[in-house]
Each structure stands twice: as structure tokens, then as C-alpha cells.
Amino acid sequence: MCGTYGSSSWRIGQPLCLDCYDYAGAVLWNAHAGELWRRFTQALPAVFARTLGVSRKRLRTAHMLGYGGHFSTKSHRFSTTLGALRQTRADHRADQARHILGLPDSGGRKTITITEWRYAGSGLGHGEHFWQNSRARTSTRPGASHRSQRARVGTVAGDGEQRVLYVVVCAAPAAADVGALVRLAQSAGWRACVITSPMGRRFVDTDQLAELTGEPVRSEYRMPDEPDELPAADAVIVAPATFNTINKWACGIADTFAVGLLCELTGFGVPIVAVPLLKSALAHHIAFGANLDALRSMGVRVLFDPYAPPHARMPTWEQILTELHALLDR
Ligand SMILES: Cc1cc2nc3c(=O)[nH]c(=O)nc-3n(C[C@H](O)[C@H](O)[C@H](O)COP(=O)(O)O)c2cc1C
């Protein structure tokens, strides 16, 4: 048992424990649910007909004429309940899943069916454990695994130097308040640098952020003869992350400095927390879900609940920073 979330937690619907969550089971279930249900509904009349010793045609006639047309109608002759049908389906599904996974037979044990469902699609995705493990193999302390990134993207930092946090900001209204995140990060000991997308620049006060951080706010690629003002990153927060930037980042379309940087830093394995903020209609676009999965599979920690009410679509800055620290502590 790994605990519970409070009833108002924005993390409800995500795995309680990233290590214990049954990823293979969840993926298999989602992938096969439609096909399993189709086969079940096909097989059920045949099983009924066989059990009752009647033809399928007669069964269909009795079903339609005698009992109002619903397969779960109760009667003396066709005695069943929805619960029993669900149990049959659950057992059938469990047997198939066991078969797919190469697990031993259930030996007639029943599958416990939980009839309440919640979204559980966030959290670690395919391959994310690989990234975590490979990071763990090369890392002796948080941030140590990407010394090479420091050497290549910016100046090499010596031990004891302040850790550098890139705050990447996209073009959404919540960007206007990103100074609060910068202040929190600074109180936690970070040296913060703000990078915005070109459109995102319109949503922030660049002068104020430059004054706050002591660093220029970068939005454009630099030419070879221009100085590289950014120190190397130890960690990154992308917030708010727009629909547009998430999709481009996952697909490697580096047409802005912000996305190019994110693609590069993801490749280096720098710890990144991404906080998408967008309308729920966009969140249900098929490319978006696949692209979030792609980012997760590259090790990006995505904080996103597509079912959150509009006022709670983004976690608070405190929660975002806490997530980053938790990621670094893993
Ligand atoms: C007032 C305003 C609010 C917007 N809010 C959002 C938003 O919350 N989420 C989002 O994904 N896009 C939002 N957009 C659209 C993005 O700004 C637009 O897709 C832009 O191209 C994103 O650029 P970027 O990803 O390079 O920052 C908004 C646009 C405007 C003008």
C-alpha cells in the first residue's frame, strides 16, 4: 500500500507509486479492451444457446420478443444478472491477459472486478524506466548525469556552484505570473534563467524577469558570432507549456529557440518537468496524447490532468517546484 492522495489533490488519477504501478497491465488493458468486448459479445449468445440447449436463432427470438430486447433482462429461463455477466467478462479478460503475458493459468480463481473507473493515463510511460535506470547508473547525485551537457550547451560548472534552472515559458496567459516561480526557485537555491517562445515573450514582462534573474530573457537562436549568455542547465521547468510547443517538442520540430533547446536538453537527459496548459478540447486531440506519451518515454515528467476543472488546470508553482525536487531526488 503506497498511500492515498487527498480528495482535492491535482494528482488524483495518477499512479500512487511510480515503481509499483502496473504499466504493462494498464497498457494491455487499454489496447485490448475494445477487441475483448467485441469477442465477448459475440461469444455470449453462443454460450447461452449451448447452455440452454436452444438454437441461437431461438435465443435471439426470445431475447427480442419476450424480454424487451436487452441482453441482461432477467427471467426464470434466461437467469442471469449484470454482475454475473461482468464477472464472466472479467474472467475471460484476465485469462486472455494471462495468455498474452505468458503467465500461468488462474486455476479457476475469480478475478475481482472493480466497477468504478478513473482516468489513470498519466505518469511513467513506455521506456521511462529505461531512462530512469540509465540515469541512475550514471548519476552519483542529482544533476551529475549531465555534466557532458554542461560542457556542450554552456560553461562547465564546478562543484559547489549554484544549480541552474531553466524556466521555459510559452504563449499562454499563466506566463504573466512566472516571476512567482522564479522567486520560489531562487529561495530554494536555484539560479533561474527564463527562456520564452517568441510568442510567449508577449505574455511576460521581460525587463522585470531580467532584473529578477540577473540574466537576459532568451527567445531567439544565437548566431555563431553572438555570445552564449546561458549557463548550462541542471534542470528545466516548462510552464505554461502550450499545445503547440508540446507537439513540436515531441516531434522534434525545432523552429523556435525554446523548442530546439528542449529537444537538445531532453536528448542530454537533463531532468525536465513539463506543465501543459490548454483547453480540454485540445487535450483530446489525438496527437497531443501521443506526444505526451512520447515525452514521458524520453524521461520528461509531465504534470497534466485533462479532466481538471478550468481553474485547476495547472498545479501551483509550489507543487511544480516540489515535483522537480522529487524528480531530482529519485
Ligand atoms: C490570449 C491567448 C491565450 C492563449 N492561451 C493558450 C493556452 O492557454 N494554451 C495554449 O496551448 N495555447 C494558448 N494560446 C495559443 C498559443 O499562444 C499559440 O498556439 C501560440 O502559437 C503558441 O506559441 P508557443 O508554443 O511557441 O508559445 C493562446 C493565445 C492567445 C492569444
The ligand as an SDF file (V2000), in Angstrom:
LIG
                    3D

 31 33  0  0  0  0  0  0  0  0999 V2000
   -4.7780   35.3390  -25.2980 C   0  0  0  0  0  0  0  0  0  0  0  0
   -4.2750   33.9940  -25.7340 C   0  0  0  0  0  0  0  0  0  0  0  0
   -4.3470   32.9380  -24.8580 C   0  0  0  0  0  0  0  0  0  0  0  0
   -3.8630   31.6650  -25.2340 C   0  0  0  0  0  0  0  0  0  0  0  0
   -3.9190   30.6550  -24.3420 N   0  0  0  0  0  0  0  0  0  0  0  0
   -3.3970   29.4570  -24.6750 C   0  0  0  0  0  0  0  0  0  0  0  0
   -3.3370   28.3960  -23.7210 C   0  0  0  0  0  0  0  0  0  0  0  0
   -3.7330   28.5340  -22.5560 O   0  0  0  0  0  0  0  0  0  0  0  0
   -2.7960   27.2150  -24.1150 N   0  0  0  0  0  0  0  0  0  0  0  0
   -2.3140   27.0260  -25.3790 C   0  0  0  0  0  0  0  0  0  0  0  0
   -1.8450   25.9130  -25.6650 O   0  0  0  0  0  0  0  0  0  0  0  0
   -2.3530   27.9970  -26.3070 N   0  0  0  0  0  0  0  0  0  0  0  0
   -2.8610   29.2050  -25.9860 C   0  0  0  0  0  0  0  0  0  0  0  0
   -2.9020   30.2140  -26.9080 N   0  0  0  0  0  0  0  0  0  0  0  0
   -2.4320   29.9220  -28.2630 C   0  0  0  0  0  0  0  0  0  0  0  0
   -0.9100   29.9990  -28.3540 C   0  0  0  0  0  0  0  0  0  0  0  0
   -0.4730   31.2710  -27.9330 O   0  0  0  0  0  0  0  0  0  0  0  0
   -0.4730   29.7200  -29.7810 C   0  0  0  0  0  0  0  0  0  0  0  0
   -0.7340   28.3830  -30.1110 O   0  0  0  0  0  0  0  0  0  0  0  0
    0.9780   30.0030  -29.9800 C   0  0  0  0  0  0  0  0  0  0  0  0
    1.3250   29.7450  -31.3170 O   0  0  0  0  0  0  0  0  0  0  0  0
    1.8400   29.1670  -29.0750 C   0  0  0  0  0  0  0  0  0  0  0  0
    3.1810   29.5090  -29.2880 O   0  0  0  0  0  0  0  0  0  0  0  0
    4.3660   28.8120  -28.4530 P   0  0  0  0  0  0  0  0  0  0  0  0
    4.0010   27.3810  -28.2780 O   0  0  0  0  0  0  0  0  0  0  0  0
    5.5710   28.9810  -29.3430 O   0  0  0  0  0  0  0  0  0  0  0  0
    4.4880   29.5380  -27.1730 O   0  0  0  0  0  0  0  0  0  0  0  0
   -3.3490   31.4700  -26.5470 C   0  0  0  0  0  0  0  0  0  0  0  0
   -3.2730   32.5500  -27.4090 C   0  0  0  0  0  0  0  0  0  0  0  0
   -3.7140   33.8040  -27.0260 C   0  0  0  0  0  0  0  0  0  0  0  0
   -3.6010   34.9540  -27.9800 C   0  0  0  0  0  0  0  0  0  0  0  0
  1  2  1  0
  2  3  1  0
  2 30  2  0
  3  4  2  0
  4  5  1  0
  4 28  1  0
  5  6  2  0
  6  7  1  0
  6 13  1  0
  7  8  2  0
  7  9  1  0
  9 10  1  0
 10 11  2  0
 10 12  1  0
 12 13  2  0
 13 14  1  0
 14 15  1  0
 14 28  1  0
 15 16  1  0
 16 17  1  0
 16 18  1  0
 18 19  1  0
 18 20  1  0
 20 21  1  0
 20 22  1  0
 22 23  1  0
 23 24  1  0
 24 25  2  0
 24 26  1  0
 24 27  1  0
 28 29  2  0
 29 30  1  0
 30 31  1  0
M  END
$$$$
